[in-house]
Amino acid sequence: MTSETPHVVGIGGTTRPGSSSEKALRYALARCQEEGATTAIFPGAELARLPHYAPEMPDRTDGALRLLEEIRRADGIVVASPGYHGSVSGLVKNALDYTEDLREDRRCYFSGMPVGLIVTGAGWQGTITTLEALRSIVHSLRGWPTPMGVAINSTLPVFGPDGRVEDEKARFQLETMAGEVMEFVKVRRAGLQPA
């Protein structure tokens, strides 16, 4: 948290450009921008280029180094995953595994950061269990999941052809979650929250 402008990093999506999880992530980041944040996004296509995380191999690709630097700069994080067989996709989990490289940093992992969570999937059961799994991962990384976690049933008509969120309930969830990320960031920056 070194600059005057808050910075929020988005991680997620699938290998398919324009997936529902990527659309939802982009919408949430746009809301954070409207509230004054700069943002960086690591969509599925970029995550797919990350090698499997191997802690015993210290060399990192340019993409992995960029991900780690953006997380170091971040005041908040938004993670979006599809619900694959009731849990987080391997693509998203691998990206989160790279945060192990931050274990010796002054701010370890996601310590003290708000983390907004988005899950999309073909049905409610898989989205809810994936959301629970993401919450557990964020807790393990010492992050603070926002009270509003977003679960989107992608079998329903949620997004318009232009990617806009047309479903009122999904839009409410995404806007509420993004607002909570930004509210927490602003409170932390004002020094009103313990480190």
VOLOGU-962188 format. One record per residue (C-alpha): residue number from 1; residue in one letter; x, y, z. Coordinates in nm, 3 decimals. Layout:
N
+------+-------+---------+---------+---------+
: fimi : rotor :      xx :      yy :      zz :
+------+-------+---------+---------+---------+
:  NUM :     A :       X :       Y :       Z :
...
+------+-------+---------+---------+---------+
***
This chain:
195
+------+-------+---------+---------+---------+
: fimi : rotor :      xx :      yy :      zz :
+------+-------+---------+---------+---------+
:    1 :     M :   0.000 :   0.000 :   0.000 :
:    2 :     T :   0.251 :   0.258 :  -0.112 :
:    3 :     S :   0.070 :   0.483 :  -0.363 :
:    4 :     E :  -0.208 :   0.733 :  -0.302 :
:    5 :     T :  -0.444 :   0.540 :  -0.526 :
:    6 :     P :  -0.576 :   0.204 :  -0.404 :
:    7 :     H :  -0.484 :  -0.093 :  -0.622 :
:    8 :     V :  -0.702 :  -0.402 :  -0.669 :
:    9 :     V :  -0.584 :  -0.717 :  -0.847 :
:   10 :     G :  -0.822 :  -0.958 :  -1.019 :
:   11 :     I :  -0.730 :  -1.323 :  -1.068 :
:   12 :     G :  -0.950 :  -1.572 :  -1.248 :
:   13 :     G :  -1.146 :  -1.695 :  -1.540 :
:   14 :     T :  -1.104 :  -1.999 :  -1.758 :
:   15 :     T :  -0.903 :  -2.081 :  -2.069 :
:   16 :     R :  -1.206 :  -1.973 :  -2.272 :
:   17 :     P :  -1.192 :  -1.595 :  -2.336 :
:   18 :     G :  -1.511 :  -1.424 :  -2.227 :
:   19 :     S :  -1.613 :  -1.699 :  -1.986 :
:   20 :     S :  -1.880 :  -1.613 :  -1.729 :
:   21 :     S :  -1.621 :  -1.603 :  -1.450 :
:   22 :     E :  -1.402 :  -1.363 :  -1.650 :
:   23 :     K :  -1.699 :  -1.140 :  -1.736 :
:   24 :     A :  -1.797 :  -1.127 :  -1.368 :
:   25 :     L :  -1.436 :  -1.052 :  -1.266 :
:   26 :     R :  -1.408 :  -0.770 :  -1.519 :
:   27 :     Y :  -1.738 :  -0.621 :  -1.400 :
:   28 :     A :  -1.626 :  -0.627 :  -1.035 :
:   29 :     L :  -1.293 :  -0.464 :  -1.122 :
:   30 :     A :  -1.474 :  -0.195 :  -1.322 :
:   31 :     R :  -1.679 :  -0.119 :  -1.011 :
:   32 :     C :  -1.359 :  -0.089 :  -0.807 :
:   33 :     Q :  -1.225 :   0.154 :  -1.069 :
:   34 :     E :  -1.543 :   0.360 :  -1.039 :
:   35 :     E :  -1.467 :   0.388 :  -0.667 :
:   36 :     G :  -1.117 :   0.521 :  -0.736 :
:   37 :     A :  -0.894 :   0.213 :  -0.762 :
:   38 :     T :  -0.641 :   0.119 :  -1.024 :
:   39 :     T :  -0.671 :  -0.244 :  -1.125 :
:   40 :     A :  -0.472 :  -0.524 :  -1.283 :
:   41 :     I :  -0.628 :  -0.842 :  -1.416 :
:   42 :     F :  -0.489 :  -1.191 :  -1.466 :
:   43 :     P :  -0.755 :  -1.364 :  -1.676 :
:   44 :     G :  -0.763 :  -1.733 :  -1.757 :
:   45 :     A :  -0.556 :  -1.698 :  -2.075 :
:   46 :     E :  -0.267 :  -1.552 :  -1.872 :
:   47 :     L :  -0.310 :  -1.801 :  -1.588 :
:   48 :     A :  -0.290 :  -2.086 :  -1.840 :
:   49 :     R :   0.065 :  -1.979 :  -1.928 :
:   50 :     L :   0.186 :  -2.014 :  -1.569 :
:   51 :     P :   0.383 :  -2.334 :  -1.514 :
:   52 :     H :   0.267 :  -2.560 :  -1.234 :
:   53 :     Y :   0.386 :  -2.402 :  -0.912 :
:   54 :     A :   0.701 :  -2.579 :  -0.792 :
:   55 :     P :   0.844 :  -2.436 :  -0.468 :
:   56 :     E :   1.170 :  -2.624 :  -0.511 :
:   57 :     M :   1.237 :  -2.448 :  -0.844 :
:   58 :     P :   1.313 :  -2.080 :  -0.771 :
:   59 :     D :   1.314 :  -1.960 :  -1.134 :
:   60 :     R :   0.990 :  -1.785 :  -1.226 :
:   61 :     T :   0.847 :  -1.691 :  -1.565 :
:   62 :     D :   0.785 :  -1.326 :  -1.648 :
:   63 :     G :   0.411 :  -1.389 :  -1.602 :
:   64 :     A :   0.461 :  -1.536 :  -1.255 :
:   65 :     L :   0.689 :  -1.247 :  -1.153 :
:   66 :     R :   0.431 :  -0.996 :  -1.278 :
:   67 :     L :   0.155 :  -1.172 :  -1.082 :
:   68 :     L :   0.361 :  -1.164 :  -0.763 :
:   69 :     E :   0.456 :  -0.797 :  -0.807 :
:   70 :     E :   0.094 :  -0.696 :  -0.864 :
:   71 :     I :  -0.013 :  -0.885 :  -0.552 :
:   72 :     R :   0.264 :  -0.711 :  -0.355 :
:   73 :     R :   0.126 :  -0.373 :  -0.473 :
:   74 :     A :  -0.234 :  -0.468 :  -0.405 :
:   75 :     D :  -0.461 :  -0.321 :  -0.142 :
:   76 :     G :  -0.734 :  -0.569 :  -0.234 :
:   77 :     I :  -0.785 :  -0.884 :  -0.440 :
:   78 :     V :  -1.077 :  -1.028 :  -0.634 :
:   79 :     V :  -1.067 :  -1.399 :  -0.724 :
:   80 :     A :  -1.307 :  -1.555 :  -0.974 :
:   81 :     S :  -1.323 :  -1.928 :  -1.036 :
:   82 :     P :  -1.555 :  -2.159 :  -1.221 :
:   83 :     G :  -1.696 :  -2.433 :  -1.004 :
:   84 :     Y :  -1.538 :  -2.749 :  -1.143 :
:   85 :     H :  -1.674 :  -3.066 :  -0.984 :
:   86 :     G :  -1.755 :  -2.882 :  -0.662 :
:   87 :     S :  -1.427 :  -2.698 :  -0.618 :
:   88 :     V :  -1.183 :  -2.438 :  -0.747 :
:   89 :     S :  -1.039 :  -2.483 :  -1.095 :
:   90 :     G :  -0.679 :  -2.601 :  -1.119 :
:   91 :     L :  -0.597 :  -2.288 :  -1.319 :
:   92 :     V :  -0.703 :  -2.054 :  -1.038 :
:   93 :     K :  -0.559 :  -2.273 :  -0.762 :
:   94 :     N :  -0.221 :  -2.284 :  -0.936 :
:   95 :     A :  -0.214 :  -1.902 :  -0.953 :
:   96 :     L :  -0.297 :  -1.880 :  -0.583 :
:   97 :     D :  -0.025 :  -2.135 :  -0.506 :
:   98 :     Y :   0.231 :  -1.885 :  -0.636 :
:   99 :     T :   0.159 :  -1.669 :  -0.332 :
:  100 :     E :   0.377 :  -1.913 :  -0.138 :
:  101 :     D :   0.666 :  -1.705 :  -0.279 :
:  102 :     L :   0.536 :  -1.418 :  -0.060 :
:  103 :     R :   0.572 :  -1.610 :   0.268 :
:  104 :     E :   0.886 :  -1.416 :   0.371 :
:  105 :     D :   0.750 :  -1.075 :   0.267 :
:  106 :     R :   0.678 :  -0.809 :   0.527 :
:  107 :     R :   0.312 :  -0.858 :   0.435 :
:  108 :     C :   0.291 :  -1.235 :   0.415 :
:  109 :     Y :   0.051 :  -1.379 :   0.154 :
:  110 :     F :  -0.275 :  -1.176 :   0.160 :
:  111 :     S :  -0.234 :  -1.060 :   0.522 :
:  112 :     G :  -0.488 :  -0.796 :   0.612 :
:  113 :     M :  -0.623 :  -0.757 :   0.259 :
:  114 :     P :  -0.989 :  -0.779 :   0.162 :
:  115 :     V :  -1.051 :  -1.053 :  -0.091 :
:  116 :     G :  -1.370 :  -1.058 :  -0.294 :
:  117 :     L :  -1.476 :  -1.399 :  -0.423 :
:  118 :     I :  -1.675 :  -1.490 :  -0.734 :
:  119 :     V :  -1.780 :  -1.837 :  -0.844 :
:  120 :     T :  -1.973 :  -1.926 :  -1.158 :
:  121 :     G :  -2.101 :  -2.267 :  -1.249 :
:  122 :     A :  -2.375 :  -2.471 :  -1.411 :
:  123 :     G :  -2.594 :  -2.499 :  -1.102 :
:  124 :     W :  -2.609 :  -2.386 :  -0.741 :
:  125 :     Q :  -2.454 :  -2.681 :  -0.559 :
:  126 :     G :  -2.113 :  -2.659 :  -0.728 :
:  127 :     T :  -2.098 :  -2.281 :  -0.701 :
:  128 :     I :  -2.168 :  -2.285 :  -0.326 :
:  129 :     T :  -1.916 :  -2.560 :  -0.245 :
:  130 :     T :  -1.654 :  -2.381 :  -0.459 :
:  131 :     L :  -1.724 :  -2.053 :  -0.279 :
:  132 :     E :  -1.669 :  -2.232 :   0.054 :
:  133 :     A :  -1.341 :  -2.378 :  -0.078 :
:  134 :     L :  -1.222 :  -2.033 :  -0.192 :
:  135 :     R :  -1.306 :  -1.885 :   0.149 :
:  136 :     S :  -1.094 :  -2.154 :   0.315 :
:  137 :     I :  -0.804 :  -2.086 :   0.079 :
:  138 :     V :  -0.821 :  -1.711 :   0.147 :
:  139 :     H :  -0.831 :  -1.772 :   0.522 :
:  140 :     S :  -0.520 :  -1.991 :   0.485 :
:  141 :     L :  -0.353 :  -1.704 :   0.301 :
:  142 :     R :  -0.443 :  -1.468 :   0.589 :
:  143 :     G :  -0.678 :  -1.266 :   0.372 :
:  144 :     W :  -1.018 :  -1.131 :   0.476 :
:  145 :     P :  -1.296 :  -1.263 :   0.250 :
:  146 :     T :  -1.567 :  -1.003 :   0.205 :
:  147 :     P :  -1.899 :  -1.079 :   0.371 :
:  148 :     M :  -2.063 :  -1.092 :   0.028 :
:  149 :     G :  -1.941 :  -1.387 :  -0.174 :
:  150 :     V :  -2.077 :  -1.403 :  -0.528 :
:  151 :     A :  -2.232 :  -1.723 :  -0.661 :
:  152 :     I :  -2.362 :  -1.711 :  -1.018 :
:  153 :     N :  -2.557 :  -1.992 :  -1.181 :
:  154 :     S :  -2.437 :  -1.967 :  -1.541 :
:  155 :     T :  -2.727 :  -2.178 :  -1.673 :
:  156 :     L :  -2.944 :  -1.869 :  -1.618 :
:  157 :     P :  -2.929 :  -1.568 :  -1.853 :
:  158 :     V :  -2.683 :  -1.350 :  -1.659 :
:  159 :     F :  -2.477 :  -1.167 :  -1.922 :
:  160 :     G :  -2.584 :  -0.985 :  -2.234 :
:  161 :     P :  -2.408 :  -1.027 :  -2.568 :
:  162 :     D :  -2.187 :  -0.727 :  -2.486 :
:  163 :     G :  -2.079 :  -0.883 :  -2.154 :
:  164 :     R :  -2.299 :  -0.657 :  -1.944 :
:  165 :     V :  -2.450 :  -0.808 :  -1.629 :
:  166 :     E :  -2.822 :  -0.819 :  -1.704 :
:  167 :     D :  -2.935 :  -1.034 :  -1.412 :
:  168 :     E :  -3.035 :  -0.803 :  -1.127 :
:  169 :     K :  -2.937 :  -1.045 :  -0.848 :
:  170 :     A :  -2.592 :  -1.114 :  -0.997 :
:  171 :     R :  -2.535 :  -0.741 :  -1.050 :
:  172 :     F :  -2.634 :  -0.670 :  -0.687 :
:  173 :     Q :  -2.393 :  -0.936 :  -0.559 :
:  174 :     L :  -2.102 :  -0.816 :  -0.773 :
:  175 :     E :  -2.156 :  -0.451 :  -0.687 :
:  176 :     T :  -2.195 :  -0.525 :  -0.317 :
:  177 :     M :  -1.880 :  -0.738 :  -0.308 :
:  178 :     A :  -1.675 :  -0.479 :  -0.500 :
:  179 :     G :  -1.808 :  -0.210 :  -0.268 :
:  180 :     E :  -1.702 :  -0.414 :   0.036 :
:  181 :     V :  -1.352 :  -0.460 :  -0.105 :
:  182 :     M :  -1.320 :  -0.085 :  -0.157 :
:  183 :     E :  -1.475 :   0.006 :   0.177 :
:  184 :     F :  -1.230 :  -0.220 :   0.362 :
:  185 :     V :  -0.938 :  -0.079 :   0.159 :
:  186 :     K :  -1.037 :   0.277 :   0.246 :
:  187 :     V :  -1.076 :   0.194 :   0.616 :
:  188 :     R :  -0.734 :   0.024 :   0.625 :
:  189 :     R :  -0.573 :   0.316 :   0.446 :
:  190 :     A :  -0.728 :   0.558 :   0.695 :
:  191 :     G :  -0.558 :   0.362 :   0.972 :
:  192 :     L :  -0.883 :   0.268 :   1.140 :
:  193 :     Q :  -0.826 :  -0.106 :   1.121 :
:  194 :     P :  -0.552 :  -0.297 :   1.303 :
:  195 :     A :  -0.277 :  -0.436 :   1.081 :
+------+-------+---------+---------+---------+
***
